[in-house]
């Protein structure tokens, strides 16, 4: 059966649930120097947990050091331990494994000094996880076994369950299936006791994998099905895809008919048909095939953007088919994905099977190239096997050498008599040659003496030159270190300045809470290209009207951020005067931009902003909208209507010609606006722009979902399209449901 690979990741164990905290408010607390240090550090800890560990591990290390300098290490034990642990995790995320272990060891010793047992076991678990990732399974296992006693001492069920699960993984890697299942069962029992369905799913799946490794397929299917039930309940699509792939491998191994009989015996066939096929109007009640199951897994992995898992499905589909040409197509796709993702193991498997497929179809030249790549990959992944091959080869060579020596000795024995006969003749000639060699040797010795005297002089001269070069190199190294230190200081100062600019921008511009207060059913998606953004959103409530705008200022980064502050202040000034309609507001903004940026009413300001602004009257259900190079979309019953903005520029011409559009809305209608950063982003398979129509299509698809899901989908769609390419511009998108 095909081995199912398990990726080990650092387990982050936190004591407090901070998922509901808002990052913006935490930043405000951290940046407020008037608040006491312990409160600011607590805000920093929560901020790192919910945001920075995922997005900026470099800053985590720096900020943790800042936090450690602000608190008393003799008193604030838990805070110190948490910040030290963040440093270790940030190093591990960036691949500095030795440095990460050193930080965790130092933190563990600190906790032992003050008798803080939870801190000791948390750091011990992280050290064990890194050793596991590095392949040091014995070291990792010893640490986890010790950690079990400590988790029991502090009555930490979640930590104990994670520990049991990781020990099960280690024993599986070491080939001890019995011990692996034993520890997975312990993790399962804890999960059941605490009704933790996610951990129950994980334990059932892991036990099924071990039984699969042992070719005990009926038990494997039983545990895979238990995991599948919970995956459906939790709507865990990644686990559902894994179930279909695992089941597809079993079908490939024992045949479709035998595997279907196992499913019928387990009472699963009717459930599978009801949950998957009948949704599509199909009344099918017969069994599946390996190819159908792999197609299901492939479809879900494609939807989730799990490229390595997609490649794995293509390898399995290639092995499952009897058509050589079809198999070559699947193996080729898997190989291309491995090249794209840098997945070493996938590339090894794909190159092997693609090589075999090309040999079958007579493409021997291409097969030879793939064979060479496969050998290199296989060798790099199996150094122990290479060592054994070298030992065997050395033994064979030594044996052959010994056999040759024995053969020579046998031949020489036959010639002994002849050698004795010739010996006297040789000795006579040898005496004469000996005298000649003596005189010749004395002459050669004299020549060598002259040569070595001269050479010794050259060596001394070269030594002096080397010493001079060494001194020069040391001076250059000192200069390089000084320049490195200067550059590092400049980099830190620039970064601190940008972070301070971000803090200023956050304090001036409206927050997401401001939008939610005026539009309770809404979402805001803001993705700055840099730390600070040239895009922002603006909202205000005045009498019976609420206003909402998306504004795209010229530029991004710090220049764009300064323009956002100017634009925000002008909008606040205008709305507090006697201007009410969006048309009046934007026309007045046009004039004030000329004065504020250009210095006079006749100025031609080329770089200002584009925006979309609407007002909403809940009593009359009326929306008034104006836009400059920006449109608003109204989606009703999954059908989109576009209200196009005017093609005009704020601050350039003497007067602004802009059209105000008025329309009625109904309950459950969705209104959307966005800046041009989203459609202009390049990505996808051909590196082209996303464009506007796919966004409008996406709005129609998601309009009936809740606002949190809509924001997640639009954010993930953008990231998937962008891929590994650089973000081109700031992105701002707003969505409002009429209630």
N, C-alpha and C positions, 0 to 999 in steps of 0.2 A: 504493500500500500504506500502511496506517495506520502512522504513525511509532511506534516503540517507545521510550518515554522512559526515560532512564538517570539515576538519582539518584546524585550524587557525594557521598561522605562522607569525613571526615577519616580518613586511614589512620594507625593507631597502630602504630608499629614498636618492638617491645621486644626486647632482646637475650637475656633470660633467660626460661626457661619456668617459670612459677610456679603453673601451674594446680592442682598437687597440694598447695600450701600451705594450711593451715587458717587462716581469718581470725581465729578466736578466739585461737589461739596467737600470731599476729602482733600482735594488739592487746595481749596480755599483755607481749610484748617491748617494744613501743613505750611502754607506760605504766610500765615498770619503770625508775625513775630511777637504780637501782644499776648498770645495765648501761652500758657505754661508748657514747658518742654515735654513733659510726659504725655499730655493730651496731643501735642503735635506728632510725637513719635507713634502713638497709637493710630493716628490717622494715616501716617506713612506706612505702618505695617499692613493696615487694611488695604491701602492703595496698591501696595506691591502684590498682595494676594489676589485681588480681583482684576488687576489690569497689567501691571508692569512685568510680572514674571512671564506673561504670554507675549508681550509686545516689545519689551526693551530690557533684556537681561543685562546689557552693559550698564544701564542706569541703575539697575537694582544693586549692583556691587557698590557703585559710588554712593548712592543714597543710603544704603545700609551702613556704610562707614560714617557718613554724616550723622545718622541717628545714634550710632554707638558713642559718638563723641558728646552727645547731649545728655546722656543718662548716667547714673551712678552704677557701676558694675558690681558694687558690693551689695546693692539693695534691689535693683531692678532685674532680678535673675531671669524671669520669663521673657522680658523684653529683649534683654541681651541675647538670650538663646535664640529667639526668633530671628533677630537681625543677623546673627552669625550664620544661622541655617540658610537664610536667604542668600548670603554670600556664597556658600558652598553650592547651593542649587544653581545659581547663576553661572558659576564656573563649570558645573557639570553640563548644563544646557549648551554651553559654547565649546564643549569638547576638551576642557582642561581637567582631565580626570585626576591626575596626580595632585594638582593644586586643590581640587575639590575635596579629595580625601583628606588632605592635610588640614583644611578648614574644619571639616566635620570632626576629625580627631581632636583638634584644639577645643572645639565647642563641647564635645563629649567630656573631655577632661575638666572643663570649666563647670559643667553641670554636676559631675561627680564630686568636685570640690565643695559644692554647696548642697549636695544631697538632693538635687532636682531630678528624680527618676524619669519622668516623662521626657525631659530633654535628652537624657542619656540614651533612651531607647529609640527616640526619633532619629538622632544622629547615627546611632548604630545601624538602623535600618537603611538609611541612605548610603552609608559606607558599604553595606552588604550588597545593595543594588548596583553600585558602580563596579564592585568586584565581579558581580554576575555578568554585567554587560561586557567586561573585559575578558570574560572566559575563565576567571579564577574561581571555579565553582566550589572548591573545597573551603577556601577562605570565606566565601559568601555564606555557605551552609553553616559553618561554625558560628558566625555572627547571628544568623537568623535563629538558630537553636537557642542561643543565649537570650536573644530578644524575646522569645516566647515567654520565658519565666518573668521577665520584666513587664510585659504587657498584661500577664495574669496578675501581677502584683498591683498594678495601677487600675485593673479592671477596665481595660480599653478593648472592647469587643471588635471595633472596626480595625484597629491596629493588629490585633491577634489574627483576625480573618485574613488580612492582607499578608501577614507573615506566613500563615499556613499555606496560602495560595502560592507564594513565591518559593517556598520550600518544595512544594509539589512540582513546580516548573524545573527547579534545579535537579531533583531526582529523575525527572523525565529526561533532561539533558544528559545525565550521567548513566541513563539506561536502566535505572532501578524502577521498573513499572509498579511493583507492589508498594514500595514506600511512597511513590508519587501519588497513587490513588488514595493511600491512607491519609496523606495530608490534604489532598483535595476534598476528601470526605469530611475532615475536620472543619475545613473552611465552609463547606456546604451546611453542616449542622449549625454553625454559628450564624450563618446568613438566615437560615430558617427560623432560629430562635429569635432573631431581631427583625424578621419579616423584611429583609433587605433583598428585593427582587433582582436588582442589578447584580449583586454578588452571587445570588443563587444561579442566575443565568451563566455567569462566568465559570462557576464551579462545575455545573453540569456539562458545559461545553469542554472544559479541560479534561474531565474524567472520560468523556467520549473520545477525545483525541488519544489518550493513553491506550484505551481499549482498541482503537483503530491501529495504533502502532503494533499491538500484539495480534492483529488479525482476528480479534474476537468481535465480529461485525455486528451480531445481534445486540450485544451489550452496548457497543458504540452507538448504534442507531437509537436505542432506548434513551441514552443520556443526551444525544443530540436533539431528540424530540422534546425532552424536558426543557432544554435550553431554548428551543424554538417557540414553545408556548409562551415563555416569559418575554422573549424578544418581540412577539406579536403584541403582548399586553403593554409593553413599554414603548412600542413603535420604534424599536432599535433596528434601523434598516441595515446597518453594517453587520450586526449579528445575524439578521435574517439572510443576508447574502452569504455569510460564512456557513450557515446551516446548509443552504443549497449546494455550496461547493463541497463541503464535507460529505454530504449525501451522494453527490455526483461521483466523488472519488470511490465510494463504496460500490456504487453501481458499476463503475468501470472495473473494479477489482473482482467482483463475484458474478457480474452479469445482471442485466435488467430484471429478468424473471426472478432470480433468487432474491435480489434486493427487494422487489415488490412483495414477495411472499413475507419477508421480514416485516415490512410496513403493515401488511394486512394483519399479521399476527399481533403487532403492537397496537392495532386499532387506530392507526394514523391515517390510512388512505382516505377515509371519508372526510376527516378534518382538513386534510390538505386540499382535497377537491373543493370543499365548501369555501375555504378561506382564500383560495387563489383563482381557481378556474371559474367557479360559478359567478364571481364578481363580473366576469366578462360575458355572462349570458351563456356559458357552455355547460352542458349537463354531463360532461364526461365523468365516468366513475372507474375507468380502468387505470392501470399503473402508469408510471413515468418511464422515461429513458434517461440515461446519463447525460445525453446531449441537451435534453429539455431542462434538466436541473441546472446544468452549467450555464445555459442561456439566461435562466432566472437570476443566478448569481451575477453574471456579467452585466445584465441590465441595471441591477441595483448599484453595483460598483461604479458603472459609468455615470449614473445619476448623482452619486456622492462624490465623484471625482477622485476615487481611490485608484490611481493609475497602476501601482504595483499589483494590486489585487486583480485589476482588469487583465494585466499581463499574465498573471497566474492562471486565470480562467482560460485565456487563449491557449496556453500550453496544454492544459487538460483537455480542451476541445480538440486540439490537434492529435493528442494521444487516443481520444475516444473514437475518431473517425477512421473508416477503412479506405477513404479516398485520398490517395497520395497528394494530388494537387490541392485538395481542400486542406489537408494537414499542413502543407507548405505555407498556405496563406495564413493560417492561424499562428504557426511558429514564427513567421516573418513579423506579424503584428506584435507578438510577445517580445521579439528581439528588439524591435524599434522602440517599444515602451521601455525596455530595460536600458537602452542607450539614452533615452530621454530622461529617465529618473535616476540613472546611476545605480540601479539595484543590482548588486554584484551577483547574488544568488539566482535571481531571475535570468540574468544574462547567461550564466553558466548553463542552466537548464534549457533555455531557448536556443542557444548556440548548438548544444548537443543534439536536440531533436531536429532542428532545422538542417544540420549537417547530414543526419541520417535520411531525412526526406529528400534532400538534393541528390544523395547517392542513389536512392531508389529511382529517381527520375533521370539519371544519367548526367547530372550537372557536377561532374567530378572536380573540376577546377574550383568552383565556388565551395564545394564540400570540403576541399583541402584547406582553403582559407579559414573556414569556420572551425575545422578540426584543430588548427593551430591556435585559434583564439580560445577554443574550449579547453585545450590542454593547459594553456597559461592560467585560465580561470580556475580550473580544477586543481592545478598545482598550488596556486596561492591559497586555496581553501583547504588543502590537505597536506601540510608540511610533514606531519607525522608519518603518513604513508610514504612520502618521498624518502624520508630518513630510512625507513625499512627497505625500500628498493635499493638505496645506495649500499646499505649493509649487505644485502643479498648479492649485489653486483660485485662488491669488494671480495666477498667470499669466493664467488665464481672465478674472479681474476686470480686470487691467491692459489686456488686449486689448480688452475691451468698452469700457473707459473711453477708450482711444485712438480706437476707432471712433466713439464718440459725439462726441469733440472734433473729429475730421475732418469729421463731418457738420455740426456747428455752424459751422465755418469756411466750409464751402461755402455754407451759407445766408446767412452774413454778407456774403460776397462779392457776392451778388446785391442786397444792400441798400446798398452803399457810396454809390451816387449819391444815393439818397434821404436818407442821413445827411448828405451834404455840403450838400444843399439846406436841411435843417433847422438846420444848424450855426450860421448867423448869428443865427437867432432865439434859439437856446439861449444863445449867448454874451452877447447883450444882457440876457437875463433873469438870466444867471449873475453879471454885474457887480452887479446890484441885490442879489441873494441874498448875494453875497460880503460886502458891507458889513454886512448884517444878521447874518451868521454871525460876523463879527469882534467886534461888540459882544456878541453872545450868548456867544461863547467866553470873552471876558474875564470876564463874569459867572459862568460855570460854573467857570473857573479859581479865582476868589476863593472860591466855595463849597467846591471841593475842598481848597483850602489850609486852610480852617477845619476841614474834616472830618479831614484827615490829622494836624493838630496834636492834635486831640482823641483820634484813634485811637492816635497814638504814645504819649500819656500812658497809655491803657488797656493797651497792649502792655507798657510798662515795669512797670506794676502787676502784670500777669499773669506777667511773667518772675520777679518777686520771689516771687510765690506758688508758681510752678513749682519754683524753687530750694528753697523751704521744704519742699514736698512731696517733692522728691528726697532732701533730707537725712533726712526722716522715713522714706522708703522704705528708705534705706541702713541706718538704725538698725534697722528691722524685719527687714531681711535679715540683719544681724549677729546679732540675737536668734534668728532662725530657724536660722541655722547653728550657733549655740551649743546650741540645743535638739536639733538633729539629731545633733550630736556626743555629747550626753548620752544620747540615746535609743540611739545606736549602741553606746556603751560599756555601757549597761544590757543591751542585747540580747546583746552578746558575753559579759558576765558570766553571764547566765542560761544561754546556750548552753554555756559552759564548765562550769557547775554540773551541767547535765543530762548532758553528756558524762562528767563525773566520776562521776555517779550510775550511768551505764551501765557504766563501768569497774569500780565497786564491785560492781554486780550480777553482771557477768561473772565476777569473781574469787570470788564466794561460791557461786553456783548451779552445778549440775552442767553439764558441757560435753557436746557431742555425742559426743566420744570416750569419756566415761564410759558413755553409753548403749550405744555400740558394743562396749565391753569386756564388758558384761553380756549384751547381746543382739547378737551379731555381724551377724545379718541383720535390720537395722532401718533405719527412716528417721525423721527428726525434721523437722517443718515448723513453724517459729516465725516469725510475722509481727507484730511489735509495731505498735500503732497510732501510737505516738510513738517517740522514741529508746529509751526504756526500757519494759519490758513488765510488765503485771500478771499475765500467764500465764507459767507455767514448767513444766518437767518435772523429775522426781526419780527417781533409781534407786539401788539398794543391793544388795549381795550379802551374804547371811548364811547360813552353813552350806551346805545343799543348795538354798537358796531364793534366787531373784533377784527383786527388786521393781521395778516401774515404775509411775509415776503421772503423770497430767496434771492440773495444778492451775490453777484460774481464781480469782485473788484479786479481791476487790471493787475496782472502779476500774481505771484504766490510767494511764500516765505515771508521774511520780515517786511519788504516793501508792500506786499499785498496786505499784510496784517495792519500796518499803519493806515492804509486806505480804508480798511473795514471800520476802524475806530472813528475816522472822519465821517464816513457814510452813516454809521449808527447814530452818532451825535446829531447829525443834520436831520435824520428822520425823526428823532425824538423832539428836536426843536420845532419842526414843522407840524407834527401831529398835535403838539400842545398849543399851537396857535389856532387860527380859525380855518384851517384846511381840513376837510373831511373826506372827500371822495378820493379814490386812488389817483384819478386823473389830476386833480388839484395838487395832491401831494407830490407826484412825480414832476409836474411842471415847475413847482416851487423848488424842488430838489435840483432841477436843471439850472435854475438861476443862482442858487446858493453855491453850487459846485463851482460855477464860474468865478464867484467872488472869493470863495474860500481857497480854492486851488489856484485859479488863474490870476486872482488879484483885482479883477474888474469885471463889470457886467458884459463887456465886449470881448472878453478873453475867449480863445478857442482851446478848450481843454481836450486833448486827444485821448488821454488815458484816465478814465474814471471808473465806470462800472456798467454792467447789464443787470437787469432785475426783472422779477415778476412779483406783483403786489396785488392782493385782493382784499376786499372787505366783505364781511358776512353779517347779515341781519337775521337773527334767529326768528324774530317775530314774523317777518315777511318771507323768509326762506329765499332771500335775494342775495346774489353774489355780484359784485362789481370788480372787474379785473382790468389792469393795464400791464403791459410788458414791453421791455426793449430787448429784442432778440431772445425773448423767453416766452414760452407758451404755458397755458394751464390745461389740464386734462380732467374731464369729468367722466367717471365710469359708473354706469347704471346697469344693473343686471348683467355684468360682464361685457357690456358694450361701451366702447370709448368714444367720446366726442371731444374734439380739440378746439380750443379757443386760442388762436394764434396771436402772438404779440406783435408790436409794430417794429419795422426796420428803421430804427432811429437811434441816435447816440446822445447820451446825457452829457451836457456841458460843452458841446462843440459848436453847433450852429447857433445863430442869434435867437431863434425860437424853436420850441420842441413841438413837432407835429405827432401827436400820439392819440390812439383810439381807445376809448373805454368801452368794454363789452359787458353787458348786463344779462344775466340768465338766472333762472330759477333752479333750485335743487330740491331733492326729496330725501326723506329719511333713508339711510344706508347708502346713499351716493358716496363715492370716493373722489376726492380732489387731489391731484398730484402736480407738483412743480419740481424742476431740477435745473442745476447749472449745466454748462456744456462739458464739464470734466468727465462725466459718465459716458456720453456718446462718443467723445473724442479719444477715449482710451484705446490704445492699440493692444492687440492680443489675439487669442485664438490660434488655430493651427497655421494661419498664414500671416500673422502679425498685422492684421488690418484693424481699422477703427470699429467700435461696437455699433455706432450710428443710432439714429432715433427710433426707427420702426421697431427693432427688437425690444426697446424699452416700452413702447406703447403696447406691444403684444404681451409683455410681461405684466404690465399693469392690469390688463384684462384677465390674465390667468389668476392673479393673486388677490383681486379686489374683494373677494368674499371671505378671505382668511382674516384672522385677528391681526392687529397692528404689529405685535411683536414678531409674528411669523413673517409678515410682509417685509419688515426691516431686515430680518435675517436672510430672507431669500434674495432681496436686492443686493445686500452686502456680499453674500457668497457668490452670486452670479458675477458681480464685478471682479472679485478676487480670482474666480476660476478663469474668466476671460483674460485678465491681466497675466496670470501665471507668473513666470519668472521675470517678465519684463518690468521696467521701471514705470512707476505711476507718472503720467504726463502732466496732470493738472490737479488742482483741488476739486473735490466732489462734494456737492451738497444736494440733498433730495428731501422733500417734505411730502407727507401723506396725511390727509385728514378725512375722517368719516363723519358724515352729517348725521346727527342724532336728534 
